[in-house]
Amino acid sequence: MMAIALPLLLAMPGVAQELPDQTGGGDHTELGSGVASYYGNELAGNRTASGERFDPGEMTAAHRTLPFGSKVRVTNISNGQSVVVRINDRGPFGRGRVIDISHAAAKEIGMHRSGTAKVSMTLLDD
């Protein structure tokens, strides 16, 4: 029974899968995809859930469950641009969102004008 269920689980979207890193930097885990948004500059200086102050110029992000300090590659599906961010906060709290990234990270992947973008996420191993 388990041997039959396992391949079905791996084929389901949204299920994390460990894969060898194609860039030679170790393993990574695909986290799936969804809608990303970004923190506005008006939150600069506020404390994040990790205790550090938010800086919109840093490559940081908020995720509901990933440990603080985790590195995640966020790729804008519409243009293929990607950025690596460090998780330092909890969220997003907007309905249907999977990650909130800093303004600088949003600019890197070309979503700072629209405010949101469909992205794929990859957890990177250090």
Phi and psi restraints in degrees (value plus and minus 20) as a CYANA .aco file:
   2 MET   PHI     -85.5   -45.5
   2 MET   PSI     -56.7   -16.7
   3 ALA   PHI     -84.1   -44.1
   3 ALA   PSI     -50.0   -10.0
   4 ILE   PHI     -98.8   -58.8
   4 ILE   PSI     -59.4   -19.4
   5 ALA   PHI     -91.3   -51.3
   5 ALA   PSI     -54.8   -14.8
   6 LEU   PHI     -79.4   -39.4
   6 LEU   PSI     -70.4   -30.4
   7 PRO   PHI     -81.2   -41.2
   7 PRO   PSI     -52.9   -12.9
   8 LEU   PHI     -87.0   -47.0
   8 LEU   PSI     -60.3   -20.3
   9 LEU   PHI     -85.0   -45.0
   9 LEU   PSI     -59.7   -19.7
  10 LEU   PHI     -87.9   -47.9
  10 LEU   PSI     -44.9    -4.9
  11 ALA   PHI    -106.1   -66.1
  11 ALA   PSI     -31.3     8.7
  12 MET   PHI     -96.1   -56.1
  12 MET   PSI     116.1   156.1
  13 PRO   PHI     -86.3   -46.3
  13 PRO   PSI     127.9   167.9
  14 GLY   PHI      68.3   108.3
  14 GLY   PSI     -27.6    12.4
  15 VAL   PHI    -110.1   -70.1
  15 VAL   PSI     105.8   145.8
  16 ALA   PHI     -85.8   -45.8
  16 ALA   PSI     117.0   157.0
  17 GLN   PHI    -152.0  -112.0
  17 GLN   PSI     111.9   151.9
  18 GLU   PHI    -104.1   -64.1
  18 GLU   PSI     111.6   151.6
  19 LEU   PHI    -155.9  -115.9
  19 LEU   PSI     130.7   170.7
  20 PRO   PHI     -87.3   -47.3
  20 PRO   PSI     120.9   160.9
  21 ASP   PHI     -94.4   -54.4
  21 ASP   PSI     107.1   147.1
  22 GLN   PHI     -95.6   -55.6
  22 GLN   PSI     -31.9     8.1
  23 THR   PHI    -113.9   -73.9
  23 THR   PSI     -20.3    19.7
  24 GLY   PHI      63.2   103.2
  24 GLY   PSI      -8.8    31.2
  25 GLY   PHI    -120.9   -80.9
  25 GLY   PSI       2.8    42.8
  26 GLY   PHI      83.8   123.8
  26 GLY   PSI    -189.9  -149.9
  27 ASP   PHI    -104.8   -64.8
  27 ASP   PSI     142.1   182.1
  28 HIS   PHI    -165.4  -125.4
  28 HIS   PSI     144.7   184.7
  29 THR   PHI    -144.8  -104.8
  29 THR   PSI     102.3   142.3
  30 GLU   PHI     -91.5   -51.5
  30 GLU   PSI     106.8   146.8
  31 LEU   PHI    -119.8   -79.8
  31 LEU   PSI     -26.1    13.9
  32 GLY   PHI      80.2   120.2
  32 GLY   PSI    -182.7  -142.7
  33 SER   PHI    -157.7  -117.7
  33 SER   PSI     147.8   187.8
  34 GLY   PHI     151.1   191.1
  34 GLY   PSI    -185.4  -145.4
  35 VAL   PHI    -115.7   -75.7
  35 VAL   PSI     108.7   148.7
  36 ALA   PHI    -123.3   -83.3
  36 ALA   PSI     131.5   171.5
  37 SER   PHI    -151.4  -111.4
  37 SER   PSI     157.7   197.7
  38 TYR   PHI    -154.4  -114.4
  38 TYR   PSI     134.9   174.9
  39 TYR   PHI     -93.7   -53.7
  39 TYR   PSI     116.9   156.9
  40 GLY   PHI     -99.9   -59.9
  40 GLY   PSI     140.4   180.4
  41 ASN   PHI     -83.4   -43.4
  41 ASN   PSI     -39.7     0.3
  42 GLU   PHI     -85.3   -45.3
  42 GLU   PSI     -35.3     4.7
  43 LEU   PHI    -111.9   -71.9
  43 LEU   PSI     -19.3    20.7
  44 ALA   PHI     -74.9   -34.9
  44 ALA   PSI     113.1   153.1
  45 GLY   PHI      71.2   111.2
  45 GLY   PSI     -38.3     1.7
  46 ASN   PHI     -87.4   -47.4
  46 ASN   PSI     130.8   170.8
  47 ARG   PHI     -94.7   -54.7
  47 ARG   PSI     116.6   156.6
  48 THR   PHI    -108.8   -68.8
  48 THR   PSI     152.9   192.9
  49 ALA   PHI     -82.9   -42.9
  49 ALA   PSI     -44.2    -4.2
  50 SER   PHI    -100.6   -60.6
  50 SER   PSI     -29.8    10.2
  51 GLY   PHI      81.3   121.3
  51 GLY   PSI     -35.6     4.4
  52 GLU   PHI    -102.7   -62.7
  52 GLU   PSI     142.4   182.4
  53 ARG   PHI    -103.0   -63.0
  53 ARG   PSI     120.2   160.2
  54 PHE   PHI     -94.2   -54.2
  54 PHE   PSI     110.6   150.6
  55 ASP   PHI    -144.2  -104.2
  55 ASP   PSI      91.2   131.2
  56 PRO   PHI     -83.9   -43.9
  56 PRO   PSI     -33.3     6.7
  57 GLY   PHI    -107.1   -67.1
  57 GLY   PSI     -28.6    11.4
  58 GLU   PHI    -111.8   -71.8
  58 GLU   PSI     140.6   180.6
  59 MET   PHI    -111.5   -71.5
  59 MET   PSI      60.9   100.9
  60 THR   PHI    -148.1  -108.1
  60 THR   PSI     149.7   189.7
  61 ALA   PHI    -177.5  -137.5
  61 ALA   PSI     143.9   183.9
  62 ALA   PHI    -133.6   -93.6
  62 ALA   PSI     114.4   154.4
  63 HIS   PHI    -158.1  -118.1
  63 HIS   PSI     128.4   168.4
  64 ARG   PHI     -85.9   -45.9
  64 ARG   PSI     -57.2   -17.2
  65 THR   PHI    -148.2  -108.2
  65 THR   PSI     -40.6    -0.6
  66 LEU   PHI     -84.8   -44.8
  66 LEU   PSI     124.0   164.0
  67 PRO   PHI     -82.9   -42.9
  67 PRO   PSI     127.0   167.0
  68 PHE   PHI     -79.0   -39.0
  68 PHE   PSI     119.9   159.9
  69 GLY   PHI      73.7   113.7
  69 GLY   PSI     -33.1     6.9
  70 SER   PHI     -81.2   -41.2
  70 SER   PSI     123.3   163.3
  71 LYS   PHI    -123.9   -83.9
  71 LYS   PSI     110.4   150.4
  72 VAL   PHI    -149.3  -109.3
  72 VAL   PSI     109.6   149.6
  73 ARG   PHI    -106.5   -66.5
  73 ARG   PSI     101.9   141.9
  74 VAL   PHI    -130.1   -90.1
  74 VAL   PSI     102.7   142.7
  75 THR   PHI    -137.7   -97.7
  75 THR   PSI     105.2   145.2
  76 ASN   PHI     -92.9   -52.9
  76 ASN   PSI      94.8   134.8
  77 ILE   PHI     -84.9   -44.9
  77 ILE   PSI     -51.6   -11.6
  78 SER   PHI     -93.2   -53.2
  78 SER   PSI     -46.5    -6.5
  79 ASN   PHI    -147.2  -107.2
  79 ASN   PSI     -24.5    15.5
  80 GLY   PHI      58.8    98.8
  80 GLY   PSI     -21.0    19.0
  81 GLN   PHI     -95.2   -55.2
  81 GLN   PSI     121.3   161.3
  82 SER   PHI    -154.8  -114.8
  82 SER   PSI     140.8   180.8
  83 VAL   PHI    -166.0  -126.0
  83 VAL   PSI     128.7   168.7
  84 VAL   PHI    -121.3   -81.3
  84 VAL   PSI     106.2   146.2
  85 VAL   PHI    -139.4   -99.4
  85 VAL   PSI     137.2   177.2
  86 ARG   PHI    -127.9   -87.9
  86 ARG   PSI     110.6   150.6
  87 ILE   PHI     -95.5   -55.5
  87 ILE   PSI     101.8   141.8
  88 ASN   PHI    -155.9  -115.9
  88 ASN   PSI     -10.7    29.3
  89 ASP   PHI    -170.9  -130.9
  89 ASP   PSI     147.2   187.2
  90 ARG   PHI    -123.0   -83.0
  90 ARG   PSI     129.6   169.6
  91 GLY   PHI     118.4   158.4
  91 GLY   PSI    -190.1  -150.1
  92 PRO   PHI     -98.3   -58.3
  92 PRO   PSI     139.3   179.3
  93 PHE   PHI    -125.0   -85.0
  93 PHE   PSI     -24.1    15.9
  94 GLY   PHI     -92.6   -52.6
  94 GLY   PSI     117.4   157.4
  95 ARG   PHI     -80.1   -40.1
  95 ARG   PSI     111.6   151.6
  96 GLY   PHI      61.6   101.6
  96 GLY   PSI     -16.5    23.5
  97 ARG   PHI    -116.1   -76.1
  97 ARG   PSI     126.3   166.3
  98 VAL   PHI    -129.4   -89.4
  98 VAL   PSI     -42.4    -2.4
  99 ILE   PHI    -177.9  -137.9
  99 ILE   PSI     125.1   165.1
 100 ASP   PHI    -131.9   -91.9
 100 ASP   PSI     108.5   148.5
 101 ILE   PHI    -134.9   -94.9
 101 ILE   PSI     142.5   182.5
 102 SER   PHI     -89.4   -49.4
 102 SER   PSI     144.6   184.6
 103 HIS   PHI     -81.2   -41.2
 103 HIS   PSI     -61.4   -21.4
 104 ALA   PHI     -81.6   -41.6
 104 ALA   PSI     -61.6   -21.6
 105 ALA   PHI     -86.7   -46.7
 105 ALA   PSI     -58.5   -18.5
 106 ALA   PHI     -81.8   -41.8
 106 ALA   PSI     -60.0   -20.0
 107 LYS   PHI     -84.1   -44.1
 107 LYS   PSI     -60.3   -20.3
 108 GLU   PHI     -78.1   -38.1
 108 GLU   PSI     -55.3   -15.3
 109 ILE   PHI    -125.7   -85.7
 109 ILE   PSI      -9.2    30.8
 110 GLY   PHI      52.8    92.8
 110 GLY   PSI      13.3    53.3
 111 MET   PHI    -138.7   -98.7
 111 MET   PSI     -11.3    28.7
 112 HIS   PHI     -90.8   -50.8
 112 HIS   PSI     -42.6    -2.6
 113 ARG   PHI    -103.9   -63.9
 113 ARG   PSI     -61.2   -21.2
 114 SER   PHI     -98.7   -58.7
 114 SER   PSI     -48.5    -8.5
 115 GLY   PHI      71.3   111.3
 115 GLY   PSI     -46.8    -6.8
 116 THR   PHI    -161.7  -121.7
 116 THR   PSI     140.1   180.1
 117 ALA   PHI    -179.0  -139.0
 117 ALA   PSI     130.8   170.8
 118 LYS   PHI     -98.5   -58.5
 118 LYS   PSI     106.5   146.5
 119 VAL   PHI    -150.8  -110.8
 119 VAL   PSI     139.1   179.1
 120 SER   PHI    -130.3   -90.3
 120 SER   PSI     131.1   171.1
 121 MET   PHI    -148.0  -108.0
 121 MET   PSI     119.9   159.9
 122 THR   PHI    -151.4  -111.4
 122 THR   PSI     103.0   143.0
 123 LEU   PHI     -99.8   -59.8
 123 LEU   PSI     104.4   144.4
 124 LEU   PHI    -118.1   -78.1
 124 LEU   PSI     118.8   158.8
 125 ASP   PHI    -109.7   -69.7
 125 ASP   PSI     116.9   156.9
